[in-house]
């Protein structure tokens, strides 16, 4: 057997040892986590962990994050790094509020999309046409978005009719909120004028194991949901379909993997990159418009609060795919909801939940190492086994520390609750770093005719 054949056979054995997770596996994992979360709730009495209020707040806080992350996904799948998501969101908040208080919230949403798209267009001109470093251009967009909206707010919201309606140099007049939807029969909504009973609410108030948790989660997702939230959620399967099931999406992704090869097949790489980055800006602007029409019916200076950067982290956590990105956004939104609702006791209960999850991670690392050991003939395999053992030890040590903390305290300090979203961001990125694969040509400067 030749060396090449042996290496190929070795690669097949290693890949066979790694079972690829599919949707049934993810559903089973989600069910297991829900059972564990319900058990922790029953043991600690922290009913707010899975209450409908927490779930509703988590969804509301997650939407602008995943819209920004979805914008970053579109740009980076075409090969353009977009750290200007925050600036494009800021442009979306101002334009959304400016149009929203004058002509209604839905016009404000359209204006927010246009404002973010203009920021994306500027980023595309700088990076695609002029070859500016993507990071430099993104930082410039963030600075420009912040400075421009502050200037325009002082110019247009602090004079005349806008000021009389409640505007000022740092905020806009109030914007009419977008209507909400409540599912009839399940959550007490109306059906043909008939007010149905709140069946899920009754189940949630009993605090039964698992049943009340499922009822609280479903009720939080079906009660008082903004129409814009529903529209935003539909963008997840739509983006997946367009990027992975259409010719346009294939061309966009080919530009992010190998633009020279795409060019040789007749793809207009410049046009694809422009389209993807403008869509990226539009989605970020929609996230900004969400903040002024759903989250808070007014524009305020500093309203985005770094959600563009957290969206970028969610995109990386999701491995540049819509489903994983949405999961990461919900995780960040959930921890942020704990902060908003003052959930010191709930976060204290989550210490026990995270400890059990870390033990499970340690067991998985050991099993993973045992599967790799029979084929460990190369330095790379041995390094993976060593890293798996180190990860298992660190997970057990962290779990022990959390259990001790849980046993010696009753609530988590409010300062730590406020820091929880940022800590979650760091931990998620650290744990997810081993399985990430960005588009191969992401961040590279492209010039037509310059094959690499």
C-alpha positions in Angstrom: 0.0 0.0 0.0 1.4 3.4 -1.0 1.8 6.2 1.5 -0.9 8.3 -0.2 -3.4 5.4 0.0 -2.5 4.8 3.6 -3.1 8.4 4.5 -6.4 8.4 2.7 -7.5 5.3 4.5 -6.4 6.8 7.8 -8.5 9.9 7.1 -11.5 7.8 6.3 -11.1 5.9 9.6 -10.8 9.1 11.7 -13.8 10.7 9.9 -15.8 7.6 10.5 -15.0 7.8 14.2 -16.6 11.2 14.3 -20.3 10.9 13.9 -21.8 13.9 12.3 -24.7 15.4 14.3 -27.9 15.9 12.5 -31.3 17.4 13.3 -32.6 14.4 15.4 -29.4 14.6 17.5 -29.9 18.3 18.1 -33.6 17.8 19.1 -32.6 15.0 21.5 -29.9 17.3 23.0 -32.4 20.2 23.4 -34.9 17.8 25.1 -32.2 16.6 27.5 -31.3 20.1 28.4 -34.9 21.0 29.0 -35.4 18.0 31.3 -32.2 19.1 33.2 -33.4 22.7 33.4 -36.8 21.6 34.7 -35.1 19.4 37.3 -33.0 22.2 38.5 -36.0 24.5 38.7 -37.9 22.0 40.9 -34.9 21.5 43.2 -34.1 25.2 43.6 -37.6 26.7 43.4 -36.4 29.3 40.9 -39.5 29.3 38.8 -38.4 32.3 36.7 -35.8 30.1 34.9 -38.5 28.8 32.4 -41.3 31.3 33.0 -43.2 32.7 30.1 -42.0 36.2 31.0 -38.4 35.2 30.9 -38.9 33.4 27.5 -40.7 36.3 26.0 -38.0 38.8 27.2 -35.3 36.5 25.9 -36.9 36.3 22.5 -37.3 40.1 22.3 -33.7 40.7 23.3 -32.4 38.0 21.0 -34.0 39.3 17.8 -31.8 42.3 17.2 -28.7 40.2 18.0 -29.6 37.5 15.5 -30.5 40.1 12.9 -27.1 41.6 13.2 -25.5 38.1 13.2 -27.5 37.2 10.1 -26.2 40.3 8.4 -22.7 39.3 9.3 -23.3 35.8 8.0 -24.4 37.2 4.6 -21.3 39.4 4.3 -18.8 36.8 5.5 -20.2 34.0 3.3 -19.3 36.3 0.4 -15.7 36.8 1.8 -16.2 40.2 3.3 -15.6 40.6 7.1 -18.2 43.0 8.5 -17.4 44.3 11.9 -19.3 47.4 11.0 -22.6 45.7 12.0 -22.8 48.0 15.1 -22.6 51.1 13.0 -25.2 49.9 10.5 -27.5 49.0 13.4 -27.1 52.6 14.7 -28.0 54.0 11.3 -31.0 51.7 11.4 -32.2 53.0 14.8 -31.9 56.7 13.7 -33.5 56.4 10.3 -36.2 54.1 11.7 -37.1 56.6 14.4 -36.9 59.6 12.1 -39.4 58.0 9.6 -41.4 56.1 12.3 -42.6 59.0 14.4 -43.7 60.9 11.2 -45.3 58.2 9.1 -45.8 55.2 11.3 -43.8 52.2 12.5 -43.8 50.1 9.4 -42.4 53.0 7.3 -39.9 53.4 10.1 -38.9 49.7 9.6 -38.4 50.3 5.9 -36.4 53.4 6.6 -34.2 51.5 9.0 -33.6 48.8 6.4 -32.5 51.5 3.9 -30.3 53.2 6.5 -28.5 50.0 7.3 -28.2 49.1 3.6 -26.5 52.5 2.9 -24.0 51.6 5.5 -23.5 48.2 3.9 -23.1 49.9 0.5 -20.4 52.2 1.9 -18.6 49.2 3.3 -18.8 47.4 0.0 -17.4 50.3 -1.9 -14.5 50.6 0.4 -13.6 46.8 0.6 -14.7 45.5 -2.8 -14.0 48.4 -5.1 -11.1 50.1 -3.4 -9.6 47.1 -1.6 -9.6 48.8 1.9 -8.8 46.4 4.7 -12.1 45.0 5.9 -11.4 45.6 9.6 -10.4 49.2 9.0 -13.5 49.8 6.9 -15.7 48.2 9.6 -14.2 50.4 12.3 -14.8 53.4 10.2 -18.4 52.5 9.6 -18.9 52.2 13.4 -17.4 55.6 14.1 -19.3 57.2 11.2 -22.6 55.7 12.3 -22.3 56.9 15.8 -21.1 60.4 15.0 -23.5 60.9 12.1 -26.6 59.9 14.1 -25.6 62.0 17.1 -25.2 65.0 14.7 -28.5 64.4 13.0 -30.4 63.8 16.2 -29.2 67.2 17.5 -30.1 68.8 14.2 -33.6 67.3 13.6 -34.9 66.0 16.9 -34.1 69.1 19.0 -36.0 71.7 16.9 -39.5 72.4 15.7 -42.3 69.9 15.8 -39.9 67.0 16.8 -38.9 68.9 20.0 -42.5 69.7 20.8 -43.4 66.0 20.5 -40.7 65.0 23.1 -37.5 64.9 21.0 -34.2 66.1 22.1 -30.5 66.1 21.2 -30.1 62.5 22.3 -33.6 61.0 21.6 -36.4 61.1 19.1 -40.1 61.7 19.6 -42.0 58.5 20.5 -42.6 56.0 17.8 -45.9 54.2 17.6 -45.2 50.5 18.5 -45.9 47.7 16.1 -48.9 45.4 16.9 -48.6 42.1 18.7 -50.0 38.6 18.1 -51.3 36.1 20.7 -52.2 32.5 19.8 -55.9 31.8 20.4 -56.9 28.8 22.5 -53.4 28.2 23.8 -52.5 31.6 25.3 -55.8 33.4 25.8 -55.9 35.2 22.4 -59.1 36.2 20.5 -60.6 34.1 17.8 -63.5 35.7 15.8 -64.2 37.9 18.8 -64.2 35.1 21.3 -61.7 35.4 24.1 -60.2 32.0 24.7 -59.0 30.7 28.1 -55.3 30.9 28.9 -54.7 27.1 29.0 -50.9 27.4 29.0 -50.9 30.0 31.8 -52.9 27.6 34.0 -50.4 24.8 33.4 -47.5 27.1 34.0 -48.8 28.3 37.4 -49.0 24.7 38.8 -45.1 24.5 38.5 -45.2 20.8 37.6 -42.1 19.0 36.5 -41.4 19.5 32.8 -45.1 20.1 32.0 -45.1 23.6 33.4 -41.8 24.3 31.9 -43.0 23.3 28.4 -46.1 25.4 29.0 -44.1 28.4 30.1 -41.8 28.2 27.1 -44.6 27.8 24.6 -46.7 30.5 26.2 -43.7 32.9 26.1 -43.4 32.3 22.4 -47.1 32.7 21.6 -48.2 35.5 23.9 -47.7 39.2 22.8 -45.3 38.4 20.1 -44.6 41.5 17.9 -45.5 41.1 14.2 -41.9 42.3 13.4 -40.5 39.5 15.6 -42.5 36.9 13.6 -41.2 38.5 10.4 -37.6 38.4 11.7 -37.9 34.7 12.7 -39.0 33.8 9.2 -35.7 35.3 7.9 -33.8 32.3 9.4 -35.2 29.6 7.1 -35.4 32.1 4.3 -31.7 32.9 4.5 -30.8 29.2 4.7 -32.9 28.4 1.6 -31.5 31.3 -0.4 -27.8 30.6 0.5 -27.9 26.8 0.4 -30.7 26.0 -2.1 -30.5 28.6 -4.8 -28.1 29.4 -7.6 -27.7 32.9 -6.2 -26.7 31.6 -2.8 -24.2 29.2 -4.4 -22.6 32.0 -6.2 -22.4 34.1 -3.0 -20.8 31.2 -1.1 -18.4 30.4 -3.9 -17.1 34.0 -3.7 -16.3 33.4 0.0 -14.6 30.1 -0.6 -12.6 30.8 -3.8 -13.4 33.9 -5.7 -10.8 33.1 -8.5 -12.5 29.8 -9.1 -15.9 31.4 -9.1 -14.6 34.0 -11.6 -13.4 31.3 -13.9 -16.9 29.8 -14.0 -18.4 33.1 -15.0 -19.6 34.4 -11.7 -19.4 38.2 -11.4 -17.6 38.3 -8.0 -17.9 42.0 -7.5 -21.6 42.0 -8.0 -22.1 39.0 -5.6 -20.0 40.7 -2.9 -21.8 44.0 -3.3 -25.2 42.3 -3.1 -24.2 40.2 0.0 -22.8 43.2 1.9 -25.8 45.5 1.1 -28.1 42.7 2.3 -25.9 42.4 5.4 -26.3 46.1 6.1 -30.1 45.9 5.5 -30.5 43.1 8.0 -28.4 45.1 10.6 -30.6 48.1 9.9 -33.7 46.0 10.4 -32.2 45.0 13.8 -31.8 48.7 14.6 -35.4 49.5 13.5 -36.6 46.6 15.8 -35.0 48.4 18.7 -37.0 51.6 18.1 -40.4 50.0 17.1 -40.5 47.0 19.4 -37.9 47.0 22.2 -38.3 50.7 23.0 -40.6 53.1 21.1 -38.0 55.8 20.9 -34.5 56.4 19.5 -31.9 57.0 22.2 -28.2 57.7 21.9 -26.2 54.4 22.6 -29.4 52.3 22.2 -27.7 49.4 20.4 -25.5 48.7 23.4 -22.9 46.6 21.5 -25.5 44.2 20.0 -23.8 44.4 16.6 -20.6 42.9 18.2 -22.6 40.3 20.1 -24.3 39.4 16.8 -20.9 38.9 15.3 -20.0 36.6 18.2 -23.3 34.7 17.7 -22.5 34.2 14.0 -19.1 32.7 14.9 -20.6 30.5 17.5 -23.1 29.2 14.9 -20.2 28.3 12.6 -21.4 30.7 9.9 -24.8 29.0 9.5 -28.3 30.4 10.2 -29.5 27.7 12.6 -26.4 27.8 14.9 -26.3 31.6 14.8 -30.0 31.7 15.9 -29.2 29.3 18.8 -26.3 31.5 19.9 -28.5 34.6 19.7 -31.1 32.9 21.9 -28.4 32.0 24.4 -27.2 35.6 24.6 -30.8 36.9 24.8 -31.6 34.5 27.6 -28.8 35.6 29.8 -29.6 39.2 29.0 -33.2 38.6 30.0 -32.0 37.4 33.4 -30.3 40.7 33.8 -33.3 42.7 32.8 -35.7 40.8 35.1 -33.3 41.0 38.0 -32.9 37.3 38.2 -30.4 36.8 40.9 -32.1 33.7 42.2 -32.6 32.3 38.7 -28.9 32.8 37.8 -28.0 31.1 41.1 -30.0 28.1 40.0 -28.3 28.1 36.7 -25.0 27.6 38.4 -26.1 24.1 39.2 -27.4 23.6 35.7 -24.1 24.7 34.1 -22.2 22.5 36.5 -24.1 19.4 35.3 -23.6 20.5 31.7 -19.8 20.8 32.3 -19.7 17.3 33.7 -21.4 16.0 30.6 -18.9 17.9 28.5 -16.1 16.2 30.4 -17.6 12.8 29.8 -18.0 13.6 26.1 -14.3 14.7 25.8 -13.2 11.4 27.4 -15.3 9.4 25.0 -14.0 11.4 22.1 -10.5 10.7 23.1 -11.1 7.0 23.5 -12.5 6.9 20.0 -9.5 8.6 18.6 -6.9 6.5 20.5 -7.0 3.3 18.2 -6.2 5.5 15.1 -3.7 7.8 16.9 -0.8 7.3 14.5 0.0 10.9 13.8 1.0 13.9 15.9 -2.3 15.6 15.1 -4.3 12.7 16.5 -2.2 12.6 19.6 -2.6 16.3 20.0 -6.4 16.0 19.8 -6.4 13.3 22.4 -4.3 15.4 24.7 -6.5 18.5 24.2 -9.6 16.4 24.9 -8.2 15.2 28.2 -7.2 18.7 29.2 -10.7 20.0 28.3 -12.2 17.2 30.4 -10.1 18.1 33.4 -10.8 21.8 33.1 -14.6 21.1 32.7 -14.6 19.0 35.9 -12.6 21.6 37.9 -15.0 24.4 36.7 -18.1 22.2 37.6 -16.7 21.6 41.1 -16.2 25.3 41.6 -19.7 26.1 40.5 -21.1 23.4 42.8 -19.2 24.9 45.8 -20.4 28.4 44.8 -24.0 27.2 44.6 -23.8 25.5 48.0 -22.2 28.4 49.8 -24.5 31.2 48.5 -28.2 31.9 48.0 -28.2 34.5 45.3 -25.8 35.8 42.7 -24.7 39.4 43.1 -26.4 41.8 40.8 -23.1 42.9 39.3 -22.4 39.4 38.1 -25.9 39.1 36.7 -25.2 42.3 34.6 -22.0 40.7 33.4 -23.6 37.4 32.5 -24.3 38.2 28.8 -20.7 39.2 28.2 -19.3 36.3 30.2 -21.5 34.0 28.1 -20.1 35.5 25.0 -16.5 34.7 26.0 -17.3 31.2 27.2 -19.3 30.3 24.1 -16.6 31.4 21.8 -13.9 29.6 23.8 -15.9 26.3 23.8 -16.9 26.6 20.1 -13.4 27.4 18.8 -12.5 23.8 18.1 -15.2 23.2 15.5 -15.2 26.5 13.6 -14.5 26.8 9.9 -14.9 30.2 8.4 -15.2 30.7 4.6 -11.7 30.0 3.1 -11.4 33.4 1.4 -12.9 35.4 4.2 -11.2 38.8 4.6 -9.0 38.4 1.5 -8.5 41.2 -1.0 -9.9 40.2 -4.4 -9.0 41.7 -7.7 -10.5 40.5 -11.0 -8.1 38.5 -13.1 -5.6 38.0 -10.2 -5.8 34.2 -9.7 -4.2 33.0 -6.4 
